[in-house]
């Protein structure tokens, strides 16, 4: 009798079936990659090639320069980083490992497709110099990105709480305990699933008051009103970033968003060190000096707080590890792990 005859038809049929490749991509996964491709193509056509209105974004920023317009090189670097990171996310969320990840399905969901649509709408309206519609699109884009960040944070808190409860109840395997569904830094999942949206939201938070200033410039509003709007917007951004840096919840603080805002502030300060002729024609030396010092101060303070907060938490965790001594406790001849603080 051959070995084949000893194998039941059910087992033999199962062996011939293809190996399970994980969950299939759903509508959210497909919308995410589609939205990214369309947004990337539209941004290149409008922002670089000038297909919409015949003028590139860098030229428009020079035409409608404001007191809070960063140096032109800062725009190029940050947008390259944003599209690179979001491209990595769009590809990663199609992979079997991440298709049904809580951060992809419950966190990002279909809101990323909406953000991409708003990004495209802003590129087109800005290219045709429709500044009021472009400002509305920019504000809606900021809201959509903040919604994504809030949803991601809710997933992080839920997964941290769930993991903590399961570990206390000893209801998880070693593999489940090692799996980081909350994608906490410095895990690889964090850089793929959370980091891109924090970078994008931080830059749009800088660009939104900039668009408001552009509208004022386009409409010929008195430069003093533009100056005061800029003076108010930077401290508001600074305060929001400080709130993110000083939070004490599990998973806090958030460094990426404040880091991008600090980057934008440095870009503004750098540009005002040698202001363009259009700025000198509309603003006096006092206003220019005020915005230069304010933007530099906000950027420097955010950078100092970020570094200080990071080092303080690093030293705290190190001290906790040094003060925690692992021992074994023997009961009836069996050794059990025992932790004494």
Order of alpha helices (4+ residues) and beta strands (2+ residues): alpha-alpha-alpha-alpha-alpha-alpha-alpha-alpha-alpha-alpha-alpha-alpha-alpha-alpha-beta-beta
